[in-house]
Amino acid sequence: MSKWLSLALDRETVRRSTKVGLIVGTVLVCINHGDALLAGNIDMNRAAKMILTYFVPYLVSTYASLSAKLESE
């Protein structure tokens, strides 16, 4: 578990996952919440969903990076 955590917190893994999270998350927010953004209809519930939308691609990218690193060892 500590090896997994140290790889997940590795600078390169965090940098790569952050890029993926920002790019893919922005696309997903535009697709899923674009109408509300354009209408200015953002409540706390929707804002929370939008923030969580960024975490999904970040976590998937982190998991993929860790799997690849652990498999190559």
PDB file of N, CA, C and O in Angstrom:
ATOM      1  N   MET A   1       0.823  -1.204   0.000  1.00  0.00           N
ATOM      2  CA  MET A   1       0.000   0.000   0.000  1.00  0.00           C
ATOM      3  C   MET A   1       0.859   1.258   0.000  1.00  0.00           C
ATOM      4  O   MET A   1       0.527   2.230  -0.678  1.00  0.00           O
ATOM      5  N   SER A   2       1.965   1.255   0.754  1.00  0.00           N
ATOM      6  CA  SER A   2       2.809   2.444   0.794  1.00  0.00           C
ATOM      7  C   SER A   2       3.500   2.672  -0.548  1.00  0.00           C
ATOM      8  O   SER A   2       3.727   3.817  -0.939  1.00  0.00           O
ATOM      9  N   LYS A   3       3.838   1.587  -1.260  1.00  0.00           N
ATOM     10  CA  LYS A   3       4.434   1.731  -2.590  1.00  0.00           C
ATOM     11  C   LYS A   3       3.417   2.358  -3.543  1.00  0.00           C
ATOM     12  O   LYS A   3       3.751   3.243  -4.330  1.00  0.00           O
ATOM     13  N   TRP A   4       2.177   1.888  -3.461  1.00  0.00           N
ATOM     14  CA  TRP A   4       1.123   2.416  -4.305  1.00  0.00           C
ATOM     15  C   TRP A   4       0.917   3.904  -4.022  1.00  0.00           C
ATOM     16  O   TRP A   4       0.782   4.705  -4.948  1.00  0.00           O
ATOM     17  N   LEU A   5       0.894   4.267  -2.749  1.00  0.00           N
ATOM     18  CA  LEU A   5       0.688   5.661  -2.366  1.00  0.00           C
ATOM     19  C   LEU A   5       1.857   6.534  -2.802  1.00  0.00           C
ATOM     20  O   LEU A   5       1.652   7.652  -3.275  1.00  0.00           O
ATOM     21  N   SER A   6       3.072   6.036  -2.648  1.00  0.00           N
ATOM     22  CA  SER A   6       4.229   6.836  -3.066  1.00  0.00           C
ATOM     23  C   SER A   6       4.238   7.036  -4.577  1.00  0.00           C
ATOM     24  O   SER A   6       4.623   8.102  -5.057  1.00  0.00           O
ATOM     25  N   LEU A   7       3.817   6.020  -5.335  1.00  0.00           N
ATOM     26  CA  LEU A   7       3.715   6.186  -6.788  1.00  0.00           C
ATOM     27  C   LEU A   7       2.588   7.152  -7.155  1.00  0.00           C
ATOM     28  O   LEU A   7       2.723   7.941  -8.091  1.00  0.00           O
ATOM     29  N   ALA A   8       1.482   7.089  -6.422  1.00  0.00           N
ATOM     30  CA  ALA A   8       0.351   7.981  -6.701  1.00  0.00           C
ATOM     31  C   ALA A   8       0.702   9.436  -6.414  1.00  0.00           C
ATOM     32  O   ALA A   8       0.169  10.344  -7.051  1.00  0.00           O
ATOM     33  N   LEU A   9       1.596   9.657  -5.457  1.00  0.00           N
ATOM     34  CA  LEU A   9       1.989  11.018  -5.094  1.00  0.00           C
ATOM     35  C   LEU A   9       3.263  11.469  -5.797  1.00  0.00           C
ATOM     36  O   LEU A   9       3.754  12.573  -5.561  1.00  0.00           O
ATOM     37  N   ASP A  10       3.794  10.608  -6.663  1.00  0.00           N
ATOM     38  CA  ASP A  10       4.981  10.957  -7.437  1.00  0.00           C
ATOM     39  C   ASP A  10       4.692  12.194  -8.285  1.00  0.00           C
ATOM     40  O   ASP A  10       3.612  12.326  -8.860  1.00  0.00           O
ATOM     41  N   ARG A  11       5.659  13.089  -8.354  1.00  0.00           N
ATOM     42  CA  ARG A  11       5.465  14.373  -9.043  1.00  0.00           C
ATOM     43  C   ARG A  11       4.999  14.191 -10.490  1.00  0.00           C
ATOM     44  O   ARG A  11       4.090  14.887 -10.942  1.00  0.00           O
ATOM     45  N   GLU A  12       5.615  13.266 -11.208  1.00  0.00           N
ATOM     46  CA  GLU A  12       5.259  13.042 -12.615  1.00  0.00           C
ATOM     47  C   GLU A  12       3.837  12.490 -12.746  1.00  0.00           C
ATOM     48  O   GLU A  12       3.096  12.886 -13.646  1.00  0.00           O
ATOM     49  N   THR A  13       3.464  11.589 -11.862  1.00  0.00           N
ATOM     50  CA  THR A  13       2.108  11.032 -11.896  1.00  0.00           C
ATOM     51  C   THR A  13       1.076  12.115 -11.612  1.00  0.00           C
ATOM     52  O   THR A  13       0.063  12.209 -12.305  1.00  0.00           O
ATOM     53  N   VAL A  14       1.326  12.922 -10.608  1.00  0.00           N
ATOM     54  CA  VAL A  14       0.391  14.002 -10.256  1.00  0.00           C
ATOM     55  C   VAL A  14       0.289  15.010 -11.398  1.00  0.00           C
ATOM     56  O   VAL A  14      -0.804  15.470 -11.726  1.00  0.00           O
ATOM     57  N   ARG A  15       1.416  15.348 -11.997  1.00  0.00           N
ATOM     58  CA  ARG A  15       1.416  16.322 -13.101  1.00  0.00           C
ATOM     59  C   ARG A  15       0.606  15.801 -14.287  1.00  0.00           C
ATOM     60  O   ARG A  15      -0.223  16.518 -14.847  1.00  0.00           O
ATOM     61  N   ARG A  16       0.855  14.551 -14.664  1.00  0.00           N
ATOM     62  CA  ARG A  16       0.154  13.956 -15.799  1.00  0.00           C
ATOM     63  C   ARG A  16      -1.340  13.834 -15.507  1.00  0.00           C
ATOM     64  O   ARG A  16      -2.168  14.175 -16.352  1.00  0.00           O
ATOM     65  N   SER A  17      -1.680  13.359 -14.336  1.00  0.00           N
ATOM     66  CA  SER A  17      -3.090  13.180 -13.979  1.00  0.00           C
ATOM     67  C   SER A  17      -3.824  14.512 -13.870  1.00  0.00           C
ATOM     68  O   SER A  17      -5.006  14.602 -14.202  1.00  0.00           O
ATOM     69  N   THR A  18      -3.133  15.535 -13.408  1.00  0.00           N
ATOM     70  CA  THR A  18      -3.742  16.866 -13.328  1.00  0.00           C
ATOM     71  C   THR A  18      -4.059  17.397 -14.716  1.00  0.00           C
ATOM     72  O   THR A  18      -5.136  17.950 -14.941  1.00  0.00           O
ATOM     73  N   LYS A  19      -3.130  17.232 -15.642  1.00  0.00           N
ATOM     74  CA  LYS A  19      -3.389  17.669 -17.024  1.00  0.00           C
ATOM     75  C   LYS A  19      -4.600  16.954 -17.604  1.00  0.00           C
ATOM     76  O   LYS A  19      -5.488  17.579 -18.184  1.00  0.00           O
ATOM     77  N   VAL A  20      -4.623  15.633 -17.439  1.00  0.00           N
ATOM     78  CA  VAL A  20      -5.749  14.852 -17.962  1.00  0.00           C
ATOM     79  C   VAL A  20      -7.044  15.284 -17.287  1.00  0.00           C
ATOM     80  O   VAL A  20      -8.062  15.468 -17.954  1.00  0.00           O
ATOM     81  N   GLY A  21      -7.011  15.444 -15.974  1.00  0.00           N
ATOM     82  CA  GLY A  21      -8.204  15.857 -15.242  1.00  0.00           C
ATOM     83  C   GLY A  21      -8.742  17.198 -15.695  1.00  0.00           C
ATOM     84  O   GLY A  21      -9.952  17.372 -15.838  1.00  0.00           O
ATOM     85  N   LEU A  22      -7.848  18.147 -15.922  1.00  0.00           N
ATOM     86  CA  LEU A  22      -8.289  19.478 -16.356  1.00  0.00           C
ATOM     87  C   LEU A  22      -8.866  19.460 -17.764  1.00  0.00           C
ATOM     88  O   LEU A  22      -9.899  20.076 -18.024  1.00  0.00           O
ATOM     89  N   ILE A  23      -8.203  18.757 -18.668  1.00  0.00           N
ATOM     90  CA  ILE A  23      -8.672  18.734 -20.058  1.00  0.00           C
ATOM     91  C   ILE A  23      -9.966  17.940 -20.182  1.00  0.00           C
ATOM     92  O   ILE A  23     -10.968  18.449 -20.683  1.00  0.00           O
ATOM     93  N   VAL A  24      -9.940  16.693 -19.724  1.00  0.00           N
ATOM     94  CA  VAL A  24     -11.121  15.837 -19.849  1.00  0.00           C
ATOM     95  C   VAL A  24     -12.257  16.352 -18.962  1.00  0.00           C
ATOM     96  O   VAL A  24     -13.419  16.326 -19.368  1.00  0.00           O
ATOM     97  N   GLY A  25     -11.931  16.814 -17.767  1.00  0.00           N
ATOM     98  CA  GLY A  25     -12.948  17.352 -16.873  1.00  0.00           C
ATOM     99  C   GLY A  25     -13.662  18.556 -17.462  1.00  0.00           C
ATOM    100  O   GLY A  25     -14.879  18.688 -17.332  1.00  0.00           O
ATOM    101  N   THR A  26     -12.908  19.435 -18.107  1.00  0.00           N
ATOM    102  CA  THR A  26     -13.517  20.611 -18.734  1.00  0.00           C
ATOM    103  C   THR A  26     -14.462  20.210 -19.858  1.00  0.00           C
ATOM    104  O   THR A  26     -15.553  20.764 -19.991  1.00  0.00           O
ATOM    105  N   VAL A  27     -14.038  19.246 -20.664  1.00  0.00           N
ATOM    106  CA  VAL A  27     -14.910  18.759 -21.740  1.00  0.00           C
ATOM    107  C   VAL A  27     -16.190  18.166 -21.144  1.00  0.00           C
ATOM    108  O   VAL A  27     -17.289  18.448 -21.623  1.00  0.00           O
ATOM    109  N   LEU A  28     -16.049  17.355 -20.113  1.00  0.00           N
ATOM    110  CA  LEU A  28     -17.223  16.738 -19.490  1.00  0.00           C
ATOM    111  C   LEU A  28     -18.142  17.773 -18.842  1.00  0.00           C
ATOM    112  O   LEU A  28     -19.364  17.658 -18.933  1.00  0.00           O
ATOM    113  N   VAL A  29     -17.566  18.776 -18.192  1.00  0.00           N
ATOM    114  CA  VAL A  29     -18.389  19.832 -17.590  1.00  0.00           C
ATOM    115  C   VAL A  29     -19.164  20.569 -18.681  1.00  0.00           C
ATOM    116  O   VAL A  29     -20.348  20.859 -18.511  1.00  0.00           O
ATOM    117  N   CYS A  30     -18.512  20.870 -19.788  1.00  0.00           N
ATOM    118  CA  CYS A  30     -19.200  21.560 -20.888  1.00  0.00           C
ATOM    119  C   CYS A  30     -20.330  20.712 -21.456  1.00  0.00           C
ATOM    120  O   CYS A  30     -21.407  21.226 -21.757  1.00  0.00           O
ATOM    121  N   ILE A  31     -20.086  19.413 -21.603  1.00  0.00           N
ATOM    122  CA  ILE A  31     -21.121  18.521 -22.131  1.00  0.00           C
ATOM    123  C   ILE A  31     -22.277  18.384 -21.144  1.00  0.00           C
ATOM    124  O   ILE A  31     -23.442  18.509 -21.522  1.00  0.00           O
ATOM    125  N   ASN A  32     -21.954  18.130 -19.889  1.00  0.00           N
ATOM    126  CA  ASN A  32     -22.992  17.818 -18.902  1.00  0.00           C
ATOM    127  C   ASN A  32     -23.661  19.039 -18.284  1.00  0.00           C
ATOM    128  O   ASN A  32     -24.811  18.956 -17.853  1.00  0.00           O
ATOM    129  N   HIS A  33     -22.965  20.168 -18.231  1.00  0.00           N
ATOM    130  CA  HIS A  33     -23.501  21.339 -17.532  1.00  0.00           C
ATOM    131  C   HIS A  33     -23.444  22.610 -18.380  1.00  0.00           C
ATOM    132  O   HIS A  33     -23.663  23.709 -17.870  1.00  0.00           O
ATOM    133  N   GLY A  34     -23.154  22.464 -19.656  1.00  0.00           N
ATOM    134  CA  GLY A  34     -23.020  23.634 -20.527  1.00  0.00           C
ATOM    135  C   GLY A  34     -24.254  24.503 -20.572  1.00  0.00           C
ATOM    136  O   GLY A  34     -24.153  25.730 -20.559  1.00  0.00           O
ATOM    137  N   ASP A  35     -25.421  23.880 -20.623  1.00  0.00           N
ATOM    138  CA  ASP A  35     -26.656  24.663 -20.676  1.00  0.00           C
ATOM    139  C   ASP A  35     -26.840  25.503 -19.418  1.00  0.00           C
ATOM    140  O   ASP A  35     -27.260  26.657 -19.497  1.00  0.00           O
ATOM    141  N   ALA A  36     -26.529  24.935 -18.270  1.00  0.00           N
ATOM    142  CA  ALA A  36     -26.650  25.677 -17.009  1.00  0.00           C
ATOM    143  C   ALA A  36     -25.602  26.781 -16.927  1.00  0.00           C
ATOM    144  O   ALA A  36     -25.874  27.864 -16.408  1.00  0.00           O
ATOM    145  N   LEU A  37     -24.401  26.505 -17.442  1.00  0.00           N
ATOM    146  CA  LEU A  37     -23.358  27.535 -17.451  1.00  0.00           C
ATOM    147  C   LEU A  37     -23.776  28.722 -18.311  1.00  0.00           C
ATOM    148  O   LEU A  37     -23.629  29.875 -17.905  1.00  0.00           O
ATOM    149  N   LEU A  38     -24.293  28.434 -19.491  1.00  0.00           N
ATOM    150  CA  LEU A  38     -24.707  29.511 -20.393  1.00  0.00           C
ATOM    151  C   LEU A  38     -25.894  30.295 -19.845  1.00  0.00           C
ATOM    152  O   LEU A  38     -26.009  31.497 -20.080  1.00  0.00           O
ATOM    153  N   ALA A  39     -26.770  29.620 -19.119  1.00  0.00           N
ATOM    154  CA  ALA A  39     -27.939  30.285 -18.544  1.00  0.00           C
ATOM    155  C   ALA A  39     -27.621  30.952 -17.212  1.00  0.00           C
ATOM    156  O   ALA A  39     -28.446  31.690 -16.674  1.00  0.00           O
ATOM    157  N   GLY A  40     -26.424  30.695 -16.674  1.00  0.00           N
ATOM    158  CA  GLY A  40     -26.065  31.258 -15.374  1.00  0.00           C
ATOM    159  C   GLY A  40     -26.840  30.620 -14.239  1.00  0.00           C
ATOM    160  O   GLY A  40     -27.060  31.243 -13.200  1.00  0.00           O
ATOM    161  N   ASN A  41     -27.250  29.384 -14.436  1.00  0.00           N
ATOM    162  CA  ASN A  41     -28.087  28.675 -13.471  1.00  0.00           C
ATOM    163  C   ASN A  41     -27.245  27.658 -12.697  1.00  0.00           C
ATOM    164  O   ASN A  41     -27.406  26.450 -12.870  1.00  0.00           O
ATOM    165  N   ILE A  42     -26.350  28.156 -11.845  1.00  0.00           N
ATOM    166  CA  ILE A  42     -25.456  27.284 -11.083  1.00  0.00           C
ATOM    167  C   ILE A  42     -25.783  27.420  -9.595  1.00  0.00           C
ATOM    168  O   ILE A  42     -25.550  28.464  -8.987  1.00  0.00           O
ATOM    169  N   ASP A  43     -26.324  26.345  -9.024  1.00  0.00           N
ATOM    170  CA  ASP A  43     -26.545  26.322  -7.580  1.00  0.00           C
ATOM    171  C   ASP A  43     -25.432  25.503  -6.924  1.00  0.00           C
ATOM    172  O   ASP A  43     -24.556  24.981  -7.614  1.00  0.00           O
ATOM    173  N   MET A  44     -25.465  25.389  -5.613  1.00  0.00           N
ATOM    174  CA  MET A  44     -24.404  24.674  -4.890  1.00  0.00           C
ATOM    175  C   MET A  44     -24.350  23.198  -5.273  1.00  0.00           C
ATOM    176  O   MET A  44     -23.269  22.617  -5.371  1.00  0.00           O
ATOM    177  N   ASN A  45     -25.500  22.600  -5.486  1.00  0.00           N
ATOM    178  CA  ASN A  45     -25.557  21.191  -5.862  1.00  0.00           C
ATOM    179  C   ASN A  45     -24.870  20.966  -7.212  1.00  0.00           C
ATOM    180  O   ASN A  45     -24.064  20.047  -7.358  1.00  0.00           O
ATOM    181  N   ARG A  46     -25.189  21.791  -8.174  1.00  0.00           N
ATOM    182  CA  ARG A  46     -24.586  21.661  -9.502  1.00  0.00           C
ATOM    183  C   ARG A  46     -23.093  21.980  -9.447  1.00  0.00           C
ATOM    184  O   ARG A  46     -22.298  21.316 -10.113  1.00  0.00           O
ATOM    185  N   ALA A  47     -22.708  22.976  -8.672  1.00  0.00           N
ATOM    186  CA  ALA A  47     -21.284  23.321  -8.551  1.00  0.00           C
ATOM    187  C   ALA A  47     -20.496  22.151  -7.966  1.00  0.00           C
ATOM    188  O   ALA A  47     -19.381  21.869  -8.405  1.00  0.00           O
ATOM    189  N   ALA A  48     -21.070  21.476  -6.984  1.00  0.00           N
ATOM    190  CA  ALA A  48     -20.404  20.304  -6.399  1.00  0.00           C
ATOM    191  C   ALA A  48     -20.245  19.203  -7.438  1.00  0.00           C
ATOM    192  O   ALA A  48     -19.196  18.563  -7.509  1.00  0.00           O
ATOM    193  N   LYS A  49     -21.271  18.979  -8.237  1.00  0.00           N
ATOM    194  CA  LYS A  49     -21.194  17.972  -9.301  1.00  0.00           C
ATOM    195  C   LYS A  49     -20.135  18.343 -10.328  1.00  0.00           C
ATOM    196  O   LYS A  49     -19.420  17.477 -10.831  1.00  0.00           O
ATOM    197  N   MET A  50     -20.034  19.626 -10.636  1.00  0.00           N
ATOM    198  CA  MET A  50     -19.034  20.077 -11.609  1.00  0.00           C
ATOM    199  C   MET A  50     -17.620  19.845 -11.073  1.00  0.00           C
ATOM    200  O   MET A  50     -16.737  19.412 -11.813  1.00  0.00           O
ATOM    201  N   ILE A  51     -17.412  20.129  -9.808  1.00  0.00           N
ATOM    202  CA  ILE A  51     -16.092  19.906  -9.201  1.00  0.00           C
ATOM    203  C   ILE A  51     -15.759  18.419  -9.192  1.00  0.00           C
ATOM    204  O   ILE A  51     -14.638  18.032  -9.522  1.00  0.00           O
ATOM    205  N   LEU A  52     -16.719  17.590  -8.821  1.00  0.00           N
ATOM    206  CA  LEU A  52     -16.491  16.145  -8.806  1.00  0.00           C
ATOM    207  C   LEU A  52     -16.202  15.601 -10.200  1.00  0.00           C
ATOM    208  O   LEU A  52     -15.499  14.600 -10.345  1.00  0.00           O
ATOM    209  N   THR A  53     -16.740  16.254 -11.221  1.00  0.00           N
ATOM    210  CA  THR A  53     -16.495  15.828 -12.596  1.00  0.00           C
ATOM    211  C   THR A  53     -15.011  15.868 -12.932  1.00  0.00           C
ATOM    212  O   THR A  53     -14.547  15.071 -13.748  1.00  0.00           O
ATOM    213  N   TYR A  54     -14.266  16.766 -12.330  1.00  0.00           N
ATOM    214  CA  TYR A  54     -12.820  16.851 -12.576  1.00  0.00           C
ATOM    215  C   TYR A  54     -12.058  15.718 -11.886  1.00  0.00           C
ATOM    216  O   TYR A  54     -10.994  15.316 -12.356  1.00  0.00           O
ATOM    217  N   PHE A  55     -12.588  15.206 -10.786  1.00  0.00           N
ATOM    218  CA  PHE A  55     -11.881  14.158 -10.050  1.00  0.00           C
ATOM    219  C   PHE A  55     -11.900  12.811 -10.761  1.00  0.00           C
ATOM    220  O   PHE A  55     -10.953  12.035 -10.638  1.00  0.00           O
ATOM    221  N   VAL A  56     -12.961  12.524 -11.500  1.00  0.00           N
ATOM    222  CA  VAL A  56     -13.069  11.220 -12.159  1.00  0.00           C
ATOM    223  C   VAL A  56     -11.930  10.991 -13.147  1.00  0.00           C
ATOM    224  O   VAL A  56     -11.244   9.975 -13.033  1.00  0.00           O
ATOM    225  N   PRO A  57     -11.690  11.881 -14.113  1.00  0.00           N
ATOM    226  CA  PRO A  57     -10.564  11.625 -15.022  1.00  0.00           C
ATOM    227  C   PRO A  57      -9.212  11.672 -14.317  1.00  0.00           C
ATOM    228  O   PRO A  57      -8.284  10.971 -14.719  1.00  0.00           O
ATOM    229  N   TYR A  58      -9.087  12.492 -13.270  1.00  0.00           N
ATOM    230  CA  TYR A  58      -7.835  12.523 -12.505  1.00  0.00           C
ATOM    231  C   TYR A  58      -7.560  11.159 -11.881  1.00  0.00           C
ATOM    232  O   TYR A  58      -6.450  10.636 -11.983  1.00  0.00           O
ATOM    233  N   LEU A  59      -8.563  10.592 -11.242  1.00  0.00           N
ATOM    234  CA  LEU A  59      -8.392   9.299 -10.582  1.00  0.00           C
ATOM    235  C   LEU A  59      -8.171   8.171 -11.584  1.00  0.00           C
ATOM    236  O   LEU A  59      -7.368   7.271 -11.334  1.00  0.00           O
ATOM    237  N   VAL A  60      -8.868   8.209 -12.706  1.00  0.00           N
ATOM    238  CA  VAL A  60      -8.670   7.186 -13.738  1.00  0.00           C
ATOM    239  C   VAL A  60      -7.256   7.272 -14.298  1.00  0.00           C
ATOM    240  O   VAL A  60      -6.604   6.247 -14.496  1.00  0.00           O
ATOM    241  N   SER A  61      -6.782   8.474 -14.551  1.00  0.00           N
ATOM    242  CA  SER A  61      -5.423   8.648 -15.063  1.00  0.00           C
ATOM    243  C   SER A  61      -4.385   8.185 -14.047  1.00  0.00           C
ATOM    244  O   SER A  61      -3.398   7.546 -14.411  1.00  0.00           O
ATOM    245  N   THR A  62      -4.604   8.504 -12.787  1.00  0.00           N
ATOM    246  CA  THR A  62      -3.686   8.061 -11.739  1.00  0.00           C
ATOM    247  C   THR A  62      -3.657   6.539 -11.664  1.00  0.00           C
ATOM    248  O   THR A  62      -2.584   5.941 -11.581  1.00  0.00           O
ATOM    249  N   TYR A  63      -4.810   5.921 -11.692  1.00  0.00           N
ATOM    250  CA  TYR A  63      -4.887   4.463 -11.638  1.00  0.00           C
ATOM    251  C   TYR A  63      -4.173   3.833 -12.836  1.00  0.00           C
ATOM    252  O   TYR A  63      -3.440   2.857 -12.677  1.00  0.00           O
ATOM    253  N   ALA A  64      -4.384   4.384 -14.028  1.00  0.00           N
ATOM    254  CA  ALA A  64      -3.730   3.849 -15.224  1.00  0.00           C
ATOM    255  C   ALA A  64      -2.214   3.992 -15.133  1.00  0.00           C
ATOM    256  O   ALA A  64      -1.482   3.074 -15.502  1.00  0.00           O
ATOM    257  N   SER A  65      -1.746   5.122 -14.650  1.00  0.00           N
ATOM    258  CA  SER A  65      -0.305   5.336 -14.491  1.00  0.00           C
ATOM    259  C   SER A  65       0.287   4.354 -13.491  1.00  0.00           C
ATOM    260  O   SER A  65       1.345   3.773 -13.734  1.00  0.00           O
ATOM    261  N   LEU A  66      -0.392   4.174 -12.377  1.00  0.00           N
ATOM    262  CA  LEU A  66       0.101   3.245 -11.359  1.00  0.00           C
ATOM    263  C   LEU A  66       0.111   1.817 -11.875  1.00  0.00           C
ATOM    264  O   LEU A  66       1.062   1.074 -11.633  1.00  0.00           O
ATOM    265  N   SER A  67      -0.926   1.435 -12.576  1.00  0.00           N
ATOM    266  CA  SER A  67      -0.981   0.083 -13.126  1.00  0.00           C
ATOM    267  C   SER A  67       0.158  -0.159 -14.096  1.00  0.00           C
ATOM    268  O   SER A  67       0.791  -1.215 -14.065  1.00  0.00           O
ATOM    269  N   ALA A  68       0.423   0.815 -14.960  1.00  0.00           N
ATOM    270  CA  ALA A  68       1.507   0.673 -15.936  1.00  0.00           C
ATOM    271  C   ALA A  68       2.864   0.604 -15.241  1.00  0.00           C
ATOM    272  O   ALA A  68       3.709  -0.213 -15.607  1.00  0.00           O
ATOM    273  N   LYS A  69       3.074   1.455 -14.245  1.00  0.00           N
ATOM    274  CA  LYS A  69       4.352   1.452 -13.526  1.00  0.00           C
ATOM    275  C   LYS A  69       4.566   0.147 -12.769  1.00  0.00           C
ATOM    276  O   LYS A  69       5.660  -0.417 -12.796  1.00  0.00           O
ATOM    277  N   LEU A  70       3.534  -0.330 -12.102  1.00  0.00           N
ATOM    278  CA  LEU A  70       3.661  -1.563 -11.328  1.00  0.00           C
ATOM    279  C   LEU A  70       3.829  -2.780 -12.233  1.00  0.00           C
ATOM    280  O   LEU A  70       4.537  -3.724 -11.882  1.00  0.00           O
ATOM    281  N   GLU A  71       3.188  -2.761 -13.385  1.00  0.00           N
ATOM    282  CA  GLU A  71       3.306  -3.875 -14.324  1.00  0.00           C
ATOM    283  C   GLU A  71       4.692  -3.932 -14.954  1.00  0.00           C
ATOM    284  O   GLU A  71       5.197  -5.013 -15.256  1.00  0.00           O
ATOM    285  N   SER A  72       5.303  -2.771 -15.152  1.00  0.00           N
ATOM    286  CA  SER A  72       6.625  -2.738 -15.788  1.00  0.00           C
ATOM    287  C   SER A  72       7.741  -3.147 -14.829  1.00  0.00           C
ATOM    288  O   SER A  72       8.860  -3.420 -15.262  1.00  0.00           O
ATOM    289  N   GLU A  73       7.446  -3.191 -13.544  1.00  0.00           N
ATOM    290  CA  GLU A  73       8.468  -3.571 -12.551  1.00  0.00           C
ATOM    291  C   GLU A  73       8.599  -5.069 -12.427  1.00  0.00           C
ATOM    292  O   GLU A  73       9.410  -5.555 -11.639  1.00  0.00           O
TER     293      GLU A  73
END
